[in-house]
């Protein structure tokens, strides 16, 4: 895995944590960010994907 950089591994870690439902606050702490806002700014597009997944599951559960 020498061709995979640290930045890519970090981004993958965040993507998987958010997809698994780990709260953004917890991910922010694990990354060592000074605030949740920093994490949201940098990885907001990742959490948007997770939000879309949740809305789709909720819609299916409600029969919409």
URTABEL-V83877 format. One record per residue. N is the residue number from 0. RES is the residue in three letters. PHI is phi in whole degrees, 0 to 359 (* if undefined). PSI is psi in radians with two decimals (none if undefined). OMEGA is omega in radians with two decimals (none if undefined). Layout:
# URTABEL-V83877
N_RES_PHI_PSI_OMEGA ; N_RES_PHI_PSI_OMEGA
This chain:
# URTABEL-V83877
0_UNK_*_0.40_-3.11 ; 1_UNK_293_-0.31_3.13 ; 2_UNK_276_-0.13_3.14 ; 3_UNK_264_2.11_-3.11 ; 4_UNK_278_2.89_3.14 ; 5_UNK_299_-0.69_-3.13 ; 6_UNK_298_-0.73_3.14 ; 7_UNK_293_-0.70_3.10 ; 8_UNK_296_-0.72_3.14 ; 9_UNK_297_-0.79_3.13 ; 10_UNK_297_-0.72_3.11 ; 11_UNK_297_-0.73_3.09 ; 12_UNK_302_-0.85_-3.13 ; 13_UNK_297_-0.80_-3.12 ; 14_UNK_302_-0.78_-3.12 ; 15_UNK_289_-0.66_3.12 ; 16_UNK_296_-0.81_-3.14 ; 17_UNK_293_-0.66_3.11 ; 18_UNK_295_-0.52_3.13 ; 19_UNK_278_-0.04_3.10 ; 20_UNK_91_0.20_3.09 ; 21_UNK_292_2.24_-3.12 ; 22_UNK_301_2.52_-3.13 ; 23_UNK_304_-0.64_3.13 ; 24_UNK_299_-0.74_-3.14 ; 25_UNK_293_-0.77_3.11 ; 26_UNK_299_-0.73_3.13 ; 27_UNK_301_-0.76_3.11 ; 28_UNK_296_-0.74_3.14 ; 29_UNK_297_-0.59_3.14 ; 30_UNK_280_-0.28_-3.13 ; 31_UNK_82_0.37_3.12 ; 32_UNK_288_2.66_-3.12 ; 33_UNK_287_-0.39_3.11 ; 34_UNK_202_2.84_3.09 ; 35_UNK_295_-0.52_3.13 ; 36_UNK_299_-0.67_3.11 ; 37_UNK_297_-0.82_3.14 ; 38_UNK_298_-0.78_3.13 ; 39_UNK_297_-0.68_3.12 ; 40_UNK_294_-0.74_-3.07 ; 41_UNK_281_-0.70_-3.03 ; 42_UNK_243_0.36_-3.10 ; 43_UNK_302_-0.64_3.14 ; 44_UNK_296_-0.52_3.11 ; 45_UNK_290_-0.77_-3.13 ; 46_UNK_291_-0.47_3.06 ; 47_UNK_296_-0.64_3.08 ; 48_UNK_296_-0.72_3.11 ; 49_UNK_295_-0.68_3.12 ; 50_UNK_296_-0.71_3.11 ; 51_UNK_299_-0.75_3.12 ; 52_UNK_299_-0.77_-3.13 ; 53_UNK_296_-0.76_3.14 ; 54_UNK_297_-0.70_3.11 ; 55_UNK_296_-0.71_3.11 ; 56_UNK_293_-0.70_3.10 ; 57_UNK_296_-0.77_3.11 ; 58_UNK_300_-0.76_3.13 ; 59_UNK_296_-0.72_-3.14 ; 60_UNK_295_-0.56_-3.13 ; 61_UNK_273_-0.09_3.12 ; 62_UNK_78_0.47_-3.11 ; 63_UNK_269_none_none
